Amino acid sequence: MSMHAKTDSEVTSQTASSPTRSPRRPVYFVQSPSRDSHDGEKTTNSFHSTPVLSPNGSPGRHSRNSSSTRFSGSLRPGSGSRKASQQLQPVKHGKGFDAIEEEGLVDDDHRRGIPRRCYFCAFVVGFFVLFSFFALVLWAAAKPQKPDVVMRSISFDEFVVNAGADASGVATEMVNMNATIRFNFRNRGTFFGVHVSSTPLDLAYTELTLASGTIKKFYQSRKGHRLVSVNLQGRGVPLYGGGVNWSSQNGKLTAPVPLNLNFTVKAKAYVLGKLVKPKFHRKISCAIVYKPTKVNVPISLKNACNVE
């Protein structure tokens, strides 16, 4: 009894030194974020854990106070909340920046997403527009450079009137004529040659054609010129009373006879192949007077012709 008996003072000291054991209660941990850490390693290392015991025991109260103090300290305006907001703010801005950047990328994708065939079509259209403009410039530059035709002379080798009959047997006077006309053709083109086509010539009395001929086609180089000769012939041309005013003796005319010469010189220039080919027409009309005294003699046509 003496060994197991304890005094009141011993019991009181034991109670003060070792609290009464109570059943184990769950322990909670309060984690506070670190100052400015973003990676996982620093975050886990910087978290502080504070055990919270039962609210009834004094240690639990102390733990609660310390945890609340630490928690409240972490939420003070100058410390944790500001740091937390600083941690959250860049994330928001980062997301916004990413969104803006993504929108820019989408716009770039839209810009870069034009099909190649559109570029090809644009190139073809642009090429044709430029080519057409260039061709139009060439045509406009070539059009005023018309070739010049200068009439030189005409000579009558034969001009006789004989009695005869036409193909149906009608008696009438028949005309035989042989004449040659000469004119100068000059190409004024500075960067192109011209092709002169074959065109007919008619020598007539009023409206009755007495002789006809054809200009042979030829090519004239740029800034070049040539003398062109055309032979006019008429064989057994019936007059049907058209030459009643003519004076003749033994089939030869003894009085002047007025005649008309009309023809057109047609030329074409191939400036840009067959794509740009301006055409030039020069119409010539001449009033000629045949004189019996000037057979086989060139008659000047310098002031007798009109060139249009």
Secondary structure as UniProt FT lines:
FT   TURN            2..4
FT   HELIX           8..17
FT   STRAND          28..29
FT   HELIX           40..46
FT   STRAND          51..52
FT   HELIX           58..74
FT   TURN            77..79
FT   HELIX           80..112
FT   HELIX           116..142
FT   TURN            143..144
FT   STRAND          148..165
FT   TURN            167..168
FT   STRAND          171..186
FT   STRAND          194..196
FT   STRAND          199..205
FT   TURN            206..207
FT   STRAND          208..215
FT   STRAND          218..220
FT   TURN            222..223
FT   STRAND          225..238
FT   TURN            240..245
FT   STRAND          248..249
FT   TURN            250..251
FT   STRAND          252..253
FT   STRAND          257..269
FT   TURN            273..275
FT   STRAND          279..290
FT   TURN            292..293
FT   STRAND          299..300
FT   TURN            302..304
FT   STRAND          305..307
//
